[in-house]
Amino acid sequence: MLEEGVRESNVLNQTIKPRLMLLVIFLLLFIPNEILSLEQCSDTNEDLKEFCLKVDKYNKYKPPQFPNLTTLHIEVILRDILMIDEEAHFMELVAYSNLKWMEPRIDIKWIGNQIARFTNEEMNPLWTPSTHYTNAHTVSLRLKMWTATMNQTQKLVWFKQIIIYKLKFACAMDFSSYPFDSHFCTWKIRNLIENNQSVQLIVDFVQEETKNVSGTAQVPLKITSPNVQFDIEVFALPSETEYSDGELKSIALIQFNLTRNEQVLQQLFTGYFAPMGFFALLSLISYLIKPEIVPGRMGMLTVLFLIITSIHANVDGPSARGFSYIEVWYVGMFMPIVVAILEYAIILAIIKFKEAKDWQIKVGPNFKIKMHQCLAYADILFLFCNLVFYIVFVTWYYSKVISALAK
């Protein structure tokens, strides 16, 4: 019985294996064409409102011009800059990133000069690009559609994927020059599957949705948005390659140059720089108050000290700026007040601990200066020194600002 069972099993295996092999061959050869439902182009199917093949075999997993390089053209159209998050270092926008490519293996007889529109199901049998945003944090699809046009000169079909995304991507920012800082943010679009020898990404143009003006590296596209505190210049960089999944992939780069807009600088000038400079200059008047009037002189310096500290504490700026130009100005305007307080403290100490008989200072053999005269000369000297420091510092700061803005 056992031998008969083994014999029957062998016979069954010999029968099934050839049939399985035939089934696999059938699936490989015939099923793809059936699934794709693509017919060979001929004079009899000119009225078909679908694709037809100009080649004998079509493989949707190979780029249109394989084994040659397929160029994937990208059209970037900016709808709106929603937000620039200076704390988290993100930039959020809504934009088209349309993809356009030539498909020489396909013909659409009926299209003529029209723009044809197709559904996802109709495009499923064909090769379609696979791109993604490498430095995106969140991506939300707003619109996706497919169109096709015919190049009447070359008689070639061009497909286009029209797609709108709301996306937030990482943006490296350095606030050490705040509020005269500039930043360079790059939106990266990379091919996901094919390597750079099969598919190359090229940005054809970058423009705003409501303006037919494209930006270049020489003449960037200028964008203003009420949602952000920056003037923005946008242009496409030359395509590069990036190592991913063991291969070099083509990557398209769109650069955003960010510079603080004039409105922000005006607000800081009127609400920070000018008031702080005025109060620092006002502190020099304290040297003209007699040392004996303690409440008036010390009270004035204390109030100015608190005002300047409060102005700096309430400045609206990125928390990660470190020791920026804002802090440099704060220290420069703070110094005259601190020096005035320390100088007056020394004067009060001298007045307190000197006895009446010591209220004269011998300068020469026959010349003596009274103590109050000596203290008055000290006030004048410190007044002059602080004034010189104020002028030199403001001049130096202004030159540094001009240099930072030029960069």
KELOTI-366188 format. One record per residue (C-alpha): x, z, y; residue in one letter. Coordinates in steps of 0.001 Angstrom, whole numbers, padded with zeros to 6 digits, always signed. Layout:
N
XZYa;...
//
This chain:
407
+000000+000000+000000m;+002819+000878+002367l;+004587-002385+001746e;+001374-004336+002359e;+000827-002495+005665g;+004364-003302+006849v;+003941-006922+005788r;+000660-007219+007716e;+002249-005634+010785s;+005123-008111+010732n;+002720-011019+010405v;+000695-009630+013341l;+003791-009273+015512n;+004920-012804+014681q;+001500-014070+015719t;+001052-012026+018941i;+004550-012406+020433k;+004443-016209+020798p;+000976-015958+022298r;+002146-013351+024795l;+005088-015541+025776m;+002755-018495+026319l;+000453-016302+028417l;+003346-015141+030612v;+004537-018722+031123i;+000991-019758+031978f;+000690-016960+034544l;+004019-017824+036134l;+003307-021540+036373l;-000387-021806+037052f;-001785-018570+038414i;+000101-018638+041780p;-001401-021987+042711n;-004817-020801+041643e;-004523-017583+043655i;-003195-019335+046710l;-005856-022048+046468s;-003490-024498+048151l;-003907-028191+047474e;-001405-030959+047901q;-001877-032891+051128c;-003420-036331+050672s;-005587-038814+052506d;-008647-037503+050697t;-008518-033956+052088n;-008171-034700+055780e;-011444-032938+056527d;-010590-029737+054687l;-010688-026816+057062k;-007873-025067+055223e;-004188-025478+054520f;-002638-028106+052313c;+000862-028337+050887l;+003471-030836+052036k;+005766-029681+049223v;+005383-029574+045456d;+005693-025813+045146k;+004977-023086+047650y;+006401-019573+047413n;+004873-017118+049870k;+007791-014752+049346y;+010335-017193+050736k;+010699-017886+054497p;+009415-021277+055673p;+012830-022925+056029q;+014559-021277+053081f;+017434-021670+052159p;+018080-022494+055815n;+017663-019958+058582l;+014110-019347+059798t;+013781-018447+063479t;+011065-015953+064332l;+010169-016171+068023h;+008879-013033+069761i;+006732-012994+072884e;+006636-009588+074572v;+003760-009115+077015i;+003453-005706+078648l;-000020-004434+079380r;+000754-000950+080718d;+003418+001747+080778i;+001410+004839+079889l;+003963+007626+080049m;+007642+008521+080198i;+008093+011937+078614d;+011248+013372+080189e;+011105+016539+078111e;+010752+014891+074680a;+012659+011710+075673h;+009901+009262+074761f;+008424+006197+076391m;+004821+005174+075661e;+003359+001741+076383l;+000753-000808+075377v;+002144-004267+074738a;+001819-007513+072838y;+004649-008354+070468s;+003493-011790+069334n;+005390-013483+066501l;+005653-017257+066299k;+007242-019403+063606w;+007260-022982+062303m;+005896-023658+058812e;+007102-027118+057661p;+005643-026667+054162r;+002033-026540+055386i;-000235-029049+057054d;-003640-028599+058676i;-005159-032058+058955k;-008163-031137+061034w;-006432-029112+063741i;-005437-031907+066139g;-004780-030510+069618n;-006865-027422+069008q;-005822-023821+068493i;-007037-022715+065099a;-007836-019094+064351r;-007560-017555+060904f;-008494-014305+059210t;-006201-012027+057248n;-007719-013323+054006e;-007029-016925+054983e;-003424-016092+055855m;-002843-014086+052688n;-001636-017063+050590p;+001066-017887+053147l;+004389-016386+054103w;+004014-014039+057046t;+006729-012104+058864p;+007405-008446+058261s;+008740-006665+061332t;+008689-003064+062469h;+009804-000953+065412y;+012877+000935+064278t;+012910+003585+067018n;+009130+004058+067263a;+007757+007573+066952h;+004059+006691+066749t;+002392+003276+066498v;-001317+002518+066892s;-002710-000969+066287l;-005079-002242+068976r;-005548-005920+068008l;-004295-008327+065351k;-005192-011994+064933m;-003685-015227+063634w;-003620-018652+065254t;-002043-022024+064506a;-001203-025073+066576t;+000197-028483+065753m;+003289-029873+067434n;+002053-033401+068055q;+005554-034807+068441t;+007062-033378+065271q;+003743-033067+063415k;+004645-029525+062408l;+002415-026471+062211v;+003303-023410+064295w;+001723-020106+063324f;+001358-017184+065683k;+000561-013556+064987q;-001014-012047+068103i;-000706-008294+067936i;-001202-005463+070431i;+000230-002035+069787y;+000178+001261+071575k;+003516+002745+070687l;+005797+005584+071621k;+009511+005061+071061f;+012600+007193+071517a;+014556+006822+074740c;+017963+008441+075291a;+018024+010106+078718m;+020741+011849+080709d;+019527+013929+083672f;+022915+015127+084923s;+022454+012932+088023s;+018864+014040+088704y;+017110+013081+090981p;+019343+010045+091442f;+019404+009331+087722d;+018962+006023+085913s;+018156+005518+082244h;+018398+002625+079810f;+015739+002596+077094c;+015716+000002+074328t;+012715-001066+072289w;+013974-002278+068908k;+012111-004787+066716i;+013730-005391+063335r;+012958-007691+060442n;+011925-005526+057524l;+012480-007574+054342i;+014629-010675+054785e;+018273-010365+055834n;+019859-012002+058866n;+020858-015053+056798q;+017203-015843+056080s;+015307-014773+059232v;+016547-014459+062791q;+014564-012740+065552l;+014704-014163+069082i;+012762-012901+072117v;+011457-015945+073977d;+010240-014060+077041f;+009159-010714+078455v;+006353-010638+081004q;+003393-008658+082304e;-000076-009434+081039e;-001435-010251+084497t;+001612-012134+085809k;+003156-015335+084566n;+006705-014258+085438v;+009357-013661+082799s;+012287-011294+083062g;+015903-012137+082276t;+019119-010133+082314a;+020018-011787+085622q;+016549-011414+087163v;+014736-008567+085361p;+010970-008216+085341l;+010063-005487+087859k;+007197-003187+086905i;+005556-000369+088823t;+003080+001993+087204s;+001143+004881+088769p;+001624+006809+085519n;+005411+007223+085831v;+007967+008327+088422q;+010284+005384+087865f;+010820+001851+089032d;+011162-000185+085833i;+013110-003362+085156e;+012566-005111+081817v;+014424-007936+080107f;+015420-009098+076629a;+018909-008500+075309l;+020645-010942+072937p;+019602-010475+069325s;+021822-008315+067149e;+022103-007229+063524t;+021560-003780+062052e;+022478-002464+058619y;+019425-001448+056593s;+018656-001185+052864d;+022092-002485+051960g;+021771-005636+054085e;+022256-006808+057622l;+018863-007400+059260k;+018152-009271+062471s;+017009-007076+065348i;+015483-007994+068716a;+016102-005751+071723l;+014013-005276+074864i;+015664-003116+077496q;+013919-000973+080103f;+016002+000160+083083n;+014469+003238+084703l;+015270+004391+088247t;+013524+007147+090227r;+011086+005497+092571n;+011138+005914+096328e;+008034+008099+096390q;+009694+010775+094229v;+012826+010763+096376l;+010747+011077+099537q;+008858+014041+098109q;+012101+015754+097148l;+013621+015078+100556f;+010679+016548+102455t;+010000+019373+100010g;+013500+020320+098845y;+016565+018817+100538f;+015429+018962+104175a;+013920+022494+104109p;+016868+023957+102249m;+019327+022287+104610g;+017395+023552+107614f;+017321+027157+106395f;+021035+027078+105530a;+021776+025868+109067l;+019434+028500+110477l;+021468+031230+108803s;+024324+030499+111232l;+022234+032047+114020i;+022748+035450+112356s;+026333+035504+113687y;+024906+035629+117226l;+022969+038840+116544i;+024780+042039+117411k;+026013+044015+114376p;+024175+047096+115623e;+020809+045364+115156i;+020777+045816+111397v;+017071+045057+110672p;+017164+041840+112653g;+020369+040415+111222r;+020124+041583+107622m;+016377+040958+107541g;+016895+037354+108663m;+019553+036685+106016l;+017502+038332+103266t;+014407+036279+104091v;+016444+033031+104129l;+018022+034011+100819f;+014613+034495+099218l;+013168+031298+100708i;+015989+029094+099401i;+015830+030731+095973t;+012068+030163+095841s;+012375+026498+096859i;+014879+025859+094093h;+012858+027741+091473a;+009752+025648+092212n;+011401+022224+092129v;+009614+019846+089750d;+012214+018276+087481g;+013219+017895+083829p;+014203+021225+082291s;+017083+019653+080349a;+018878+018374+083454r;+021659+020995+083303g;+023830+021226+086435f;+022483+018207+088284s;+022604+017035+091890y;+019713+019395+092590i;+021853+022392+091593e;+024839+021070+093538v;+022731+020958+096719w;+021354+024413+095979y;+024867+025906+095674v;+026044+024112+098822g;+023142+025416+100895m;+023323+028848+099300f;+026971+029441+100214m;+026571+029836+104035p;+023895+032496+103513i;+025940+034402+100915v;+029044+034297+103119v;+027023+035526+106103a;+025634+038442+104055i;+029075+039434+102722l;+030683+039174+106174e;+027974+041347+107691y;+028312+043883+104865a;+032025+044220+105663i;+031242+044689+109364i;+028733+047427+108548l;+031300+049161+106356a;+033889+049060+109149i;+031425+050475+111658i;+030397+053247+109275k;+033846+054487+108225f;+035857+054069+111453k;+036126+057128+113667e;+035591+057003+117426a;+039299+057277+118246k;+040030+054238+116074d;+037694+051937+117988w;+040628+050191+119587q;+043117+047842+117934i;+046632+047558+119325k;+047625+043925+119537v;+050839+044152+121574g;+052960+046740+123394p;+050601+046899+126317n;+047454+045236+125008f;+044576+046685+123010k;+041312+045142+121787i;+038211+047188+121321k;+036672+047165+117864m;+033389+045602+118920h;+035318+042727+120532q;+037267+042228+117310c;+034036+042099+115306l;+032586+039593+117764a;+035649+037365+117276y;+035162+037646+113516a;+031545+036509+113866d;+032616+033516+115939i;+035314+032614+113400l;+032888+032784+110475f;+030292+030844+112449l;+032804+028060+113034f;+034022+028051+109402c;+030502+027949+107962n;+029521+025151+110333l;+032551+023108+109297v;+031774+023785+105615f;+028145+022700+106137y;+029145+019398+107776i;+031832+018621+105187v;+029546+019453+102271f;+026613+017365+103531v;+028968+014414+104147t;+030507+014735+100678w;+027102+015102+099024y;+025754+012049+100832y;+028736+009953+099631s;+028201+011123+096042k;+024510+010235+096243v;+025322+006733+097523i;+027774+006300+094661s;+025232+007503+092087a;+022538+005170+093413l;+024967+002240+093389a;+025665+002839+089698k;
//
